Amino acid sequence: MGRPIEFKVSDTAGKSWTINAEQLRFALNFTDGAGIPAVTRQQRVNSGDFEAIVRGPTTTINGRGFGHGVGMCQFCAEGLGRRGEPGKDIVLRFYPGANLEKLW
């Protein structure tokens, strides 16, 4: 099973829309003007790679990863560096199996 590209969203009347995974993630994170409490940092959907489980009035979102799913998370890399993790280890965390070579 790969990363979702889009989701089908349906309302209680049965009307459905297809929405890009990143657009849905953005919509879930920003509730301004919707009469819904603001999303906290802990509640934020960090990636479009998630599944939503709807049971009655409750929706549970199980996410996987951060960001767009391609490459290195700059915020994670910065945090790891600040904790003292060596640059090589940080790169290999995001690109397992990569071969790092000094080219100069």
Secondary structure, 3 states (H helix, E strand, C coil): CCCCCEEEEECCCCCEEEEEHHHHHHHHHCCCCCCCCCCCCCCCCCECCEEEEEECCEEEEEECCCECCCCCCHHHHHHHHHCCCCHHHHHHHHCCCCCCCCCC
